[in-house]
């Protein structure tokens, strides 16, 4: 027992010296070392989202404006119905003008494009989001391309995607932006870290990788064709899982003390679970997000923040 304590103390003092040399805040790394000896610290997405929401409300008050967000839904997808309603509700809660526009499943592509053109031209509208998926007769690319990039609060328009990858972000996709905020909430410095993103979708994997790169992490993107994915994942000091496969990431794929961000939303026997095997992973990771209560709450909060940002930019 004594030997154990001494070993821990020696380890701690070395870590603190190492941290000073690397310019890390000493306090952060002390947490990192203690995390190795016990279960991971939970990253509380609800709490981090609340802080961002308070910032959004304060920014609206400071600017003295009422930014307008319009969420467009086509058809009756039950998940989309809940998402869109929650987005409009949260907007109103924080002092934005949140409007939900619902169109029938049979809407034509040209009718939706005309609606987007109308919203682009409406000066009271600062943010437009079109909830995906769309019915099969509508090409989502055409619709996204039609949204004014200055009002594209989802950050999906090619102009905004391009700026992000050039390291000149304008409006950044909400979930990836939320992921970064969660990593930052741990106090772990991103610069110089080995980061691995599992998943290369346009809405999560690729933008998360671009944001990590912009913060000077060394980034690897893994996908369905990656060879020996487990070995690559094990190198990650920051691991982001955005795959859409329940409990895909096992404890063996996690480097001790890693920051693990689980973007996945899956359902097993009616219960929500992430892409990470949370119960096992929390014994190895240093920090980990739960599902639900991790990345999920961040997405809507960032959407509100993006809308205020868009409103402020349009008015300057
Ligand atoms: P997607 O299906 O578009 O992309 C999944 C990615 O995972 C693909 O790039 C694919 O290459 C990769 N992949 C699939 N199988 C793999 C395998 N066996 N090995 C390695 N890689 C594999 O999904 P998405 O839109 O990026 O979403 C990913 C997950 O995140 C889903 O569960 C989704 O519901 C969730 N999500 C959550 C939020 C949120 O707000 N929390 C937002 C968006 C998406």
Boltz pocket constraint, residues with backbone or C-beta under 6 A from the ligand:
constraints:
  - pocket:
      binder: B
      contacts: [[A, 175], [A, 198], [A, 199], [A, 200], [A, 201], [A, 202], [A, 203], [A, 204], [A, 205], [A, 222], [A, 223], [A, 224], [A, 225], [A, 226], [A, 229], [A, 241], [A, 242], [A, 243], [A, 244], [A, 245], [A, 262], [A, 263], [A, 264], [A, 265], [A, 266], [A, 295], [A, 296], [A, 299]]
      max_distance: 6.0
